[in-house]
């Protein structure tokens, strides 16, 4: 599923959308929380790429609820980032800010600087938004610096 997500990001949305749909059908009712949450987030990303942000938010929200219920904190922080992006895109700024604050507070409190379903554009844009809106500013600044440094090969071993 993570490979599908990477391919979605690489601009192969149409072909990967079909693969994400099939994978979602196989994993959506799995007993494995990691499989199910990944299926929901990746399918949501596929829907977003296909121009259906409302449906994408619905599926990402399912992952968030499941991960909250089961206590998978790193995956929850990761899903909350995706949920935040969708809420902002759907002109729900207060919800987007709340999801972003929850994600960064959870990640900062546990020392997380890498997320599942990694998307550098998503993480960097949300770091800048967090800085502009005063959300977890110390953590957002540190995360942004680590990502920019990693992109330049300076901190690759810490990310």
C-alpha distance (Angstrom), angle and dihedral (degrees) to the residues before:
residue distance angle dihedral
X1 . . .
X2 3.80 . .
X3 3.81 88.2 .
X4 3.81 89.2 54.1
X5 3.76 89.4 51.0
X6 3.81 91.7 51.3
X7 3.78 90.1 50.8
X8 3.79 91.3 49.8
X9 3.79 88.0 55.1
X10 3.78 91.2 48.7
X11 3.79 90.0 64.0
X12 3.77 99.4 -99.1
X13 3.80 91.6 119.1
X14 3.80 99.6 139.8
X15 3.80 97.5 52.5
X16 3.77 93.1 36.3
X17 3.80 91.0 47.4
X18 3.80 89.2 65.1
X19 3.80 91.3 46.4
X20 3.83 91.2 47.1
X21 3.80 90.3 51.3
X22 3.79 91.8 51.5
X23 3.78 92.5 45.4
X24 3.82 89.9 47.9
X25 3.80 90.4 54.2
X26 3.80 90.4 52.6
X27 3.81 97.5 45.5
X28 3.81 107.4 29.5
X29 3.79 95.1 93.3
X30 3.78 97.6 34.3
X31 3.77 118.6 136.1
X32 3.81 87.3 -133.2
X33 3.81 108.4 94.2
X34 3.80 91.8 -156.3
X35 3.83 92.7 53.5
X36 3.79 93.7 45.0
X37 3.80 96.1 46.0
X38 3.80 91.5 45.7
X39 3.80 90.7 49.6
X40 3.81 90.6 52.1
X41 3.81 95.6 47.2
X42 3.81 95.6 43.3
X43 3.80 91.8 46.0
X44 3.80 87.8 48.8
X45 3.81 90.0 51.9
X46 3.80 88.9 50.3
X47 3.80 90.9 51.3
X48 3.81 90.4 48.3
X49 3.81 90.6 52.1
X50 3.79 87.7 49.0
X51 3.80 91.9 55.3
X52 3.81 98.6 -102.0
X53 3.81 104.5 116.3
X54 3.83 93.8 157.2
X55 3.78 92.2 58.5
X56 3.80 90.0 41.1
X57 3.80 89.7 56.3
X58 3.80 90.6 49.6
X59 3.81 92.0 55.7
X60 3.78 94.6 41.8
X61 3.81 88.4 50.4
X62 3.81 89.4 55.0
X63 3.80 89.3 55.4
X64 3.81 91.1 48.3
X65 3.81 92.5 51.7
X66 3.81 92.9 47.1
X67 3.80 93.2 48.1
X68 3.81 92.5 46.9
X69 3.78 90.0 50.7
X70 3.80 93.4 49.6
X71 3.81 98.3 38.6
X72 3.81 99.3 -121.4
X73 3.80 94.5 155.0
X74 3.81 103.3 -179.6
X75 3.78 92.4 45.8
X76 3.81 89.1 45.5
X77 3.81 91.9 53.4
X78 3.80 88.4 48.7
X79 3.81 94.1 49.6
X80 3.81 90.4 46.7
X81 3.81 89.6 57.6
X82 3.79 90.4 55.4
X83 3.79 90.6 45.1
X84 3.81 90.3 50.8
X85 3.80 92.7 52.6
X86 3.79 91.2 51.0
X87 3.79 93.0 47.4
X88 3.80 90.9 51.7
X89 3.81 90.8 47.2
X90 3.80 90.1 51.1
X91 3.83 90.6 53.0
X92 3.78 95.0 -107.0
X93 3.80 98.3 129.3
X94 3.80 98.2 164.7
X95 3.81 91.4 51.4
X96 3.81 90.9 44.8
X97 3.78 90.8 50.8
X98 3.81 91.6 48.4
X99 3.81 92.4 50.7
X100 3.79 90.9 46.0
X101 3.81 91.9 49.7
X102 3.80 91.4 48.7
X103 3.80 91.8 48.9
X104 3.79 95.2 48.0
X105 3.81 94.2 41.7
X106 3.79 90.7 51.1
X107 3.81 92.9 45.6
X108 3.81 95.0 44.2
X109 3.78 92.5 48.6
X110 3.78 90.9 56.1
X111 3.80 99.4 36.6
X112 3.81 95.9 -112.2
X113 3.79 116.4 162.5
X114 3.78 99.4 162.6
X115 3.78 128.3 55.9
X116 3.77 139.1 -158.6
X117 3.79 116.2 -104.2
X118 3.79 87.3 28.4
X119 3.76 117.8 -153.4
X120 3.80 114.2 170.0
X121 3.80 92.3 -160.5
X122 3.80 90.7 53.1
X123 3.80 94.6 46.6
X124 3.81 95.1 44.2
X125 3.79 94.2 46.5
X126 3.80 90.7 49.0
X127 3.82 90.6 48.0
X128 3.80 89.7 55.0
X129 3.80 91.1 45.5
X130 3.81 90.2 49.6
X131 3.80 90.9 51.0
X132 3.80 91.6 48.6
X133 3.80 92.7 47.8
X134 3.80 97.3 40.6
X135 3.82 95.6 -113.5
X136 3.82 115.9 151.7
X137 3.78 88.3 -33.0
X138 3.81 98.3 178.7
X139 3.78 92.1 51.2
X140 3.82 93.2 42.2
X141 3.80 90.9 51.7
X142 3.81 92.7 47.7
X143 3.80 92.2 47.7
X144 3.80 92.1 48.4
X145 3.81 92.0 48.7
X146 3.80 91.2 48.7
X147 3.80 91.8 50.0
X148 3.78 94.3 46.6
X149 3.81 91.1 45.5
X150 3.80 91.1 47.5
X151 3.78 89.8 51.1
X152 3.79 87.4 56.0
X153 3.81 91.8 46.0
X154 3.79 94.9 -113.7
X155 3.79 100.1 116.5
X156 3.80 102.2 17.9
X157 3.81 92.0 132.8
X158 3.84 93.8 57.4
X159 3.82 99.6 48.6
